[in-house]
Amino acid sequence: MKGKILFLKSIILLAVIVFVTLGVVMIFQLFQGGHVHDAPYQIWIMFGTIWLEIGFGCYVAILLNRLLNLIRQNTAFSTVTLAVVERIKNQVLIMSVISLGIAPTIFAMGGQGWEWFALVITGCFVVIPFGIYAVISILAECLKNAIDIKTENNLTV
């Protein structure tokens, strides 16, 4: 069990490193040309949106690490775990709403005749996070029901 948890923690750490690195590369790309003031407002909206997403994603990674620690301590079916899952769910919902900020950039980049492509890409950026939120909500309800069954029947897990 320790090996699986260590593997999952390393995946979380690797994901955080990759996303922060991509964000830093975006900073260099934006400020490299020297024409920062000439950038359209859609680029600034996308830049801010992506960095907000990275910040909230790092917080979700911290919460996932806390969740893995609770699982390692054999308290997977407890109200503390449920509270952590609820916080993760709320953060993912906030990230889903923030991801709408990428839409103006995608529509601005799509020229004449590319409207369908812009709609598909924007739909992916918006629908996928809301889908993740729905899955986490279902898992939180399942965890809540499992905790209720555990406490009603005095089960040990």
VENQUIMO-V629788 format. One record per residue. N is the residue number from 1. PHI is phi in degrees with one decimal (* if undefined). PSI is psi in whole degrees, -180 to 180 (NA if undefined). BURIAL is I if it has 16 or more other ideal C-beta (glycine too) atoms within 10 Angstrom, else O. Layout:
{{N | PHI | PSI | BURIAL} {N | PHI | PSI | BURIAL}}
This chain:
{{1 | * | -38 | O} {2 | -63.0 | -37 | O} {3 | -64.6 | -41 | O} {4 | -65.7 | -43 | O} {5 | -66.6 | -41 | O} {6 | -63.6 | -40 | O} {7 | -62.9 | -45 | O} {8 | -65.7 | -39 | O} {9 | -64.2 | -38 | I} {10 | -68.1 | -35 | O} {11 | -65.8 | -42 | O} {12 | -62.0 | -45 | I} {13 | -63.0 | -42 | O} {14 | -63.0 | -41 | O} {15 | -63.0 | -42 | O} {16 | -63.0 | -44 | I} {17 | -61.9 | -43 | O} {18 | -64.1 | -46 | O} {19 | -69.3 | -39 | I} {20 | -67.1 | -38 | O} {21 | -63.2 | -43 | O} {22 | -63.4 | -37 | O} {23 | -64.3 | -41 | I} {24 | -66.7 | -40 | O} {25 | -61.1 | -39 | O} {26 | -62.2 | -39 | I} {27 | -60.6 | -47 | O} {28 | -63.9 | -39 | O} {29 | -65.4 | -39 | O} {30 | -70.9 | -41 | O} {31 | -95.3 | 0 | O} {32 | -73.4 | -40 | O} {33 | -71.8 | -17 | O} {34 | 83.2 | -3 | O} {35 | -108.8 | 50 | O} {36 | -64.9 | -36 | O} {37 | -72.0 | -17 | O} {38 | -88.0 | -5 | O} {39 | -69.3 | 136 | O} {40 | -65.7 | 158 | O} {41 | -63.8 | -26 | O} {42 | -63.7 | -36 | I} {43 | -64.8 | -41 | I} {44 | -66.6 | -38 | O} {45 | -64.0 | -45 | I} {46 | -64.1 | -42 | I} {47 | -60.4 | -48 | I} {48 | -64.3 | -40 | O} {49 | -62.8 | -46 | I} {50 | -65.3 | -40 | I} {51 | -71.1 | -32 | O} {52 | -64.3 | -42 | O} {53 | -62.0 | -41 | I} {54 | -64.2 | -42 | I} {55 | -62.7 | -48 | O} {56 | -66.7 | -34 | O} {57 | -64.6 | -38 | I} {58 | -65.1 | -38 | O} {59 | -66.2 | -40 | O} {60 | -63.4 | -37 | I} {61 | -63.2 | -39 | I} {62 | -63.5 | -42 | O} {63 | -65.6 | -38 | I} {64 | -65.0 | -38 | I} {65 | -62.4 | -43 | I} {66 | -63.1 | -39 | I} {67 | -64.2 | -42 | I} {68 | -64.8 | -36 | I} {69 | -64.6 | -39 | O} {70 | -66.3 | -38 | I} {71 | -66.5 | -40 | I} {72 | -63.9 | -31 | O} {73 | -86.6 | 10 | O} {74 | 60.2 | 37 | O} {75 | -119.7 | 41 | O} {76 | -67.6 | -35 | O} {77 | -105.1 | 68 | I} {78 | -135.7 | 167 | I} {79 | -69.6 | -25 | O} {80 | -65.7 | -44 | O} {81 | -63.8 | -41 | I} {82 | -61.8 | -39 | O} {83 | -64.1 | -39 | O} {84 | -66.3 | -43 | I} {85 | -64.2 | -39 | I} {86 | -63.9 | -40 | I} {87 | -65.1 | -40 | I} {88 | -62.0 | -43 | I} {89 | -60.1 | -44 | I} {90 | -66.2 | -39 | O} {91 | -65.9 | -39 | I} {92 | -66.7 | -36 | I} {93 | -64.3 | -43 | I} {94 | -62.2 | -43 | I} {95 | -63.5 | -35 | I} {96 | -65.3 | -42 | I} {97 | -69.0 | -40 | O} {98 | -64.7 | -32 | I} {99 | -63.8 | -15 | I} {100 | -64.8 | -20 | O} {101 | -68.3 | -15 | I} {102 | -79.7 | -20 | I} {103 | -57.2 | -46 | I} {104 | -59.9 | -36 | I} {105 | -66.6 | -43 | I} {106 | -65.3 | -41 | I} {107 | -67.8 | -34 | O} {108 | -71.6 | -35 | O} {109 | -73.3 | -31 | O} {110 | -75.7 | 122 | I} {111 | -87.1 | -162 | O} {112 | -64.1 | 129 | O} {113 | 89.8 | -5 | O} {114 | -107.2 | 16 | O} {115 | -61.4 | -39 | O} {116 | -63.9 | -39 | O} {117 | -66.0 | -42 | O} {118 | -63.2 | -39 | I} {119 | -65.6 | -41 | O} {120 | -65.9 | -47 | O} {121 | -64.3 | -45 | I} {122 | -62.4 | -40 | I} {123 | -60.3 | -40 | O} {124 | -65.1 | -43 | O} {125 | -65.9 | -26 | I} {126 | -96.1 | -43 | I} {127 | -72.7 | -40 | O} {128 | -61.6 | -48 | O} {129 | -62.8 | -37 | I} {130 | -67.9 | -33 | O} {131 | -65.6 | -40 | O} {132 | -63.5 | -40 | O} {133 | -61.2 | -42 | I} {134 | -63.5 | -42 | O} {135 | -64.1 | -43 | O} {136 | -65.2 | -37 | I} {137 | -62.9 | -42 | O} {138 | -65.2 | -43 | O} {139 | -64.4 | -36 | O} {140 | -65.5 | -40 | I} {141 | -65.9 | -40 | O} {142 | -62.5 | -42 | O} {143 | -64.7 | -40 | I} {144 | -62.7 | -43 | O} {145 | -65.7 | -39 | O} {146 | -65.4 | -39 | O} {147 | -65.7 | -41 | I} {148 | -62.1 | -44 | O} {149 | -63.9 | -40 | O} {150 | -63.2 | -44 | O} {151 | -73.9 | -34 | O} {152 | -64.9 | -41 | O} {153 | -101.0 | 8 | O} {154 | 51.9 | 47 | O} {155 | -86.9 | 152 | O} {156 | -114.9 | 136 | O} {157 | -124.6 | NA | O}}
